[in-house]
Amino acid sequence: MSVLSPAQQIPGQHKHMRIKELDGLRGIAVLAVILHHYFSWLPITGSPFGWLGVNLFFVLSGFLITSILLQLRDKQHYFSVFYSRRALRIFPPYYIGIAVYLCVSLALGRPGDLETWLSYIFYYSSLLFTAPPIFKVLPETVAFGLGVTWSLSVEEVYYTIWAPIVRFTSQRIFAAILVGMIVAAPVLRFWWQMSHNHPIANFYCQMDGLALGSAVALFIRCRSLAPDRWLQRDKLFDRFAAIFIPLTVAFWALSAKHSLVPLIFNLGVLPANLSFALIVHTMVRHAGGTQLWVRPFRAKWLRSVGKVSYSLYLFHYALLIVSEGIFARLHLPRRVGAVGTDLLALTMSFAVAYGLWYGMESRILRWKDRKVPSPVHP
C-alpha cells in the first residue's frame, strides 16, 4: 500500500516540483483505511468502503515509483540508487514493527513458527495464494498488526520486479505488460473468489492498481515530451473523469448491501482503481492550481497526515486491538466503550506515527539524501 513516500516529482517540464496534492491523496487514503478499521460500528461514516484506501495507495505507488524509474532509466547506478533509497525508506519502521511483534509473541508464549515469520521478514507473504495462518498461531494484537502488511508486501514485490522491467524493455513492451496486468488482475480476482472464497490479499489480484498508476506515469512522461499534442487529450481525460468517477461512486453506493458478493465486488474494484488513476492524473496536471476543487488536497493538516501515513498504516490496527483490550476491562456501556476505544487508538496511532517520523524516519531520509543522492531529485 503507497503508504510509502518517494519524492513526488513529475518528469520533463515539471522536474523538481513536489506535488503537494499527492501528499493530500495519501492522507485521504490512510484516513479511509483507519475509518474502515476503527468505525465499522458506525456505517454512516462510510467505513464499509474505507478498505478502498489501500487501492488508492497502490495507484499512487504505481505512479510515483514508475515516474522515478523513468527518470533514472538512463542514469548510472540505476539499480543501486533505486533499491538503496527504497530500502532506507521502507525497512526501518517495518523491521521495528516486526521486532516489537516478535517480542510480544514470545512474551505471551505464542511465538508462532519460523515459516510464518520468514514470510513477513522477507516480504513475500503476498506471493502466497493462501495467507499464513497468523490468527491461529500468534496473539491477536500481533496477528492484526501483521495482517495489514500484506499490502506492503504487494508493493515490495512490485518494486523488486518493476525496476528491471522499466530499465530493459521498450516503451511498446512496457505498455503491453501494463495492459496485461490490468486485464489479468480482475480475472484472477473473480476466479480466486469464486473457486476458493479466499481474500484477494495477494500480488496477483492487486496488480491492476499498480499498473494503472504506472500507466499514468507513462502518460505524463509522453505529455511532457509533446505538450501541444496532448492538449486535446487532456480535455478528453477531464470529460471522461467527470462522467466515470461519479458513475463509480453511484455503483458502490447502490451496491453497498451486496459489496462483498464476488460478482459485485469484482465489477466494482476495477472501476474504483481506474477512478483513482484518473484522479491522480488530474491532480498531477493541475498541481499548484487555484481551482476550488484542487486547493483542499493541499491542506497542511492533510499533507501532514500523508507524510506520516506509512507508520500510521503500519501500526494503527495493532494499537486498536490494544485499545480494545484496555476498554474491555472497564465494562463501560457499549457505545461509550466504542467511542473511547477509537479515540484512544487514534491518539496512540498518531503519537507513534509522528514520534517515528520526527525521531527516526525524517533523520534517515536526510541521511539517505546525503549518502545515496538520486540524480533525479533536487
GIKATA-V587395 format. One line per field, one symbol per residue. phi: phi as a letter, one per 30 degrees, with the letter a starting at -180 (. if undefined). psi: psi as a letter, one per 40 degrees, with the letter a starting at -180 (. if undefined). burial: + if it has 24 or more other ideal C-beta (glycine too) atoms within 12 Angstrom, else -. A space follows every 10 residues. Layout:
phi: ???
psi: ???
burial: ???
//
This chain:
phi: ..ddbdecbc didceicdcd dddddddddd ddddedddcd dbeddieecd ddedddeddd dedddddddd ddeccdhedd dddddddddd dedddddedd dddddddcib dibddddddc dcicdddddc dedddccbee edddddedde dddedddded ddeddddccd dddeddddde dddddddded ddddcbhcdc dbdddcdddd dddddddddd dddddbdddc dddeddeddd ddcddddddd edddcedcdc deddeddcdd dddddddddd eddddceidc eeddeedced dddddddcdd ddddcddddd dddddddddd hdeedddddd eddddddddd dddddddddb eddddddddd dbdcdccd
psi: .hdigihgii ibeeiehhgd dddddddddd ddddddddfd egddeedded eedddddddd dddddddddd dedeiifddd dddddddddd dddddddddd dddddddefg eaiddddddd defedeehdh iifdedeiid dddddddeed dddddddddd dddddddeii dddddddddd dddddddddd dddddefiif giddeeeddd dddddddddd dddddgddee dddddddddd dddddddddd ddddedefee hddddddddd dddddddddd dddddeheie idedddeehd dddddddedd ddddeddddd ddddddddee fiiddddddd dddddddddd dddddddddd dddddddddd dgiheei.
burial: ++++++++++ ++-+---+++ ++++++++++ ++++++++++ ------++++ ++++++++++ ++++++++++ +++----+-- ++++++-+++ ++++-+++-+ ++-++----- -+---++-++ +-++++++-- ++-+---+++ ++++++++++ ++++++++++ +++-++---- ---++-++-- ++--++-+++ -++-----++ ++++++++++ ++++++++++ +-++------ ------+--- +--++--+-- ++--+---+- -+--++-+++ ++++++++++ +++++++--- ---+--++-- -+++++++++ ++++++++++ ++++--+--- ---------+ ++-+++-+++ -+++-++--+ ++-++--+-- ---+-++-
//
